[in-house]
Amino acid sequence: MSKRVLTTESGAPVADNQNSASAGVGGPLLLQDQHLLEKLARFNRERIPERVVHARGSGAYGHFEVTDDVTGFTHADFLSAIGKRTEVFLRFSTVADSLGGADAVRDPRGFAVKFYTEEGNYDLVGNNTPVFFIKDPIKFPDFIHSQKRDPFTGKQEPDNVWDFWAHAPEATHQVTWLMGDRGIPASYRHMNGYGSHTYQWTNAEGEAFFVKYHFKTNQGIRSLSAEQGAELAGKDPNSHQTDLLQAIERGVHPSWTLYVQLMPAAEAADYRFNPFDLTKVWPHKDYPLQRVGRLVLDRNPDNVFAEVEQAAFSPNNFVPGIGPSPDKMLQGRLFAYADAHRYRLGVNHTLLAVNAPKATTAQNYGRDGFMASNAQGRGAKNYEPNSYDGPVETGRPLSAPLAVTGYTGTHEAPLHTKDDDFFQAGELYRLMSEDEKSRLVANIAGGLSQVSRDDVIEKNLAHFHAADPDYGKRVEEAVRALRED
């Protein structure tokens, strides 16, 4: 059986792939060696800019199957019938570290699902926590700068991390999540996923509901202690990637059950918490979980770079029956995510296989740019409206309109009766067992005790005292003990 011929990128056969062309034996190399120059030039360009956040990631394909009737709440086609299946791609990630970071670290985890629906791709971009550190996107660049490597020392600095949190009391709830037992998942398979934001569902009659997504792991929650995480990160920085890959390869297909909380739109204004505040949850006793379906991962990517590194998720990729809410953080991400991908991957990143629709065909008037294809066909017009049978608008909005009133300006979010920055953090603390509280306090004190400024420490301690007196007292005592050592 003859072997396939190695060629250059233009298809010409390569005569020698072991030796560069030179001016005589042992002489300097020649600029005319096209194969050498092409290999080196392409190698120099193999890496694209890594994501500023969520750089370290893993992913897999699978499907989502509807198990319960939710047609009274949304007319989204992929949720329209029990038993209906939709292909998905799910990307997990750590948030703060670089592409070369370890998996088993204390950090929120990204949980981004791309549904390849018959009405276009629907991207649900969330985390493994139901809340986040901030509630307004204008603070996001500052927050991330404080968590990533310091521009002078080149490493993550406790001073920066805790100084930002000292000035962001709304972060207390998420800090309590992060420093608790679930801060280091044992694997991607053993953690929950959340849409985190509030979204909108609209049914066929035009009724609007606000919705929160909860993907509950069917493998059970498993987490690592700080000591276990440090040991595993040192032994195998790729621990979570290895676990996901090997589980799927041996036929152990991880799955999650999707539940939603649904709030009739009319109830939002008078709810005791601001329902669009990303630092808050909706207690389940107010809005119980309702089951929707089951998500299963059953196929690994063939090429991690092409399908995981180049996967692009944008919260503004909605389908009919699903839309945004007034959640400020969501509103900012509707722009920021897509813009990040245009920078990293180019304006035609939606043509890449992992990002392109699979159950339908994209038809629009976008043209040109880097890596443009000829997918539109010969003679296709690049403007609309036109007289040449080009694609036309439907006139049907994807979701119900949001009512607005008042004056433009830089407004703080309206306060609801139970809105403060500490109540829900205290509720979370009081739900913990004694052992969980002890580990939480130790994790917080381990970082906070390294801060060099007393005033930054005091501001953070005040947040924990405000959440729960016992919480604050124990953290304060633990920090003092560590600083006296």
PyMOL commands that set and color helices and strands:
alter all, ss='L'
color gray80, all
select helices_A, chain A and resi 34-44+77-79+137-147+158-166+169-179+181-183+226-235+239-249+265-267+304-309+328-344+349-351+423-431+434-448+454-467+469-484
alter helices_A, ss='H'
color red, helices_A
select strands_A, chain A and resi 57-66+85-94+109-117+120-127+193-194+199-202+208-217+255-264+290-299+322-323
alter strands_A, ss='S'
color yellow, strands_A
deselect
rebuild
show_as cartoon
